[in-house]
Amino acid sequence: MRWHDAFLFGAVAAQPEYRLSRICPNGWSELRLGPDEFTILVSLVTLFLYSPSRVTIVCGAEPGAGPPELRDVSNEP
């Protein structure tokens, strides 16, 4: 996760593009962009002149890797 910098209520992006082929060489499966509590607070403090959002990029698995391994964490401290 990282911040997506924008200005003027998010209308002007400081980072126009993400190089997904570099970030996820095996392909990407999900891209989420939206505000969270902290980025909303930062926007309010700056009167929405600076309006960041949280960006999350989920990379795809290597070909032939199969489904991710699941483990039971209910008994872990």
N, C-alpha and C positions, 0 to 999 in steps of 0.2 A: 504494500500500500504506500502511496505517496500522495502529495498534494498536486492538484492541477491548478496552476496559477491563472487567475483571470481578474479583470478590472471592470468597473462600471456595471455592477449587477451581473457580472458574468458575460457581458456582451463582447468584450475584447479579451481574447485568449492570449496569454503570454507564450504558451507552448503550442504552436499550431498543430503539431502532429506527434505521434509516438511511433517509433520504428519497431513495430511488433515482430518483424522478422529477426531483429537483433535481440529483443527481450525474450522472445519465445521461439527459438530456432526450430522446434518441432511443431509449431503451430499454436494457436491460442484457442481457448474454448469459451472464455467469458471475459467481458470487459464491463465494469461497473463504474459509473461516474455520478457522484451525487454528494450532497452536503451531509455533514454529521454535526453533532452538538458543538464541537470545538471550532469547526470552520464557520459555522453560523455565528458563533460568538466573535470570532475575528472579523467577520464581515460587519457585524453590528458596531464594533469598536471603531472601525475605520469608515463608518457611514456608507458601507458598500462600495467605496472606491476600490478597495482590494477585496475580491470575492472568491476565495479559494474553494475548491471542492475536493473530496477524497476520490482518488482513482485507484481501482483494484483491477489488476490483470491476472487472470488465471491461465497458466500455460497448459497446453495439452501434453499428454504423456508421449513417451517415445513410441514409435510404431512397434507393435508386437509386445508391448510391456504388460498388457492385460489390465484388469481393473486394479485400483489402488488397494493396498492391504488394509483391512479394517481390524481394529483391536478393541477389546473391551476395556474401557477406562473407568468403569463404575466402581471398581474396588481399589483404584489407586488413590493414595493420599493427596 
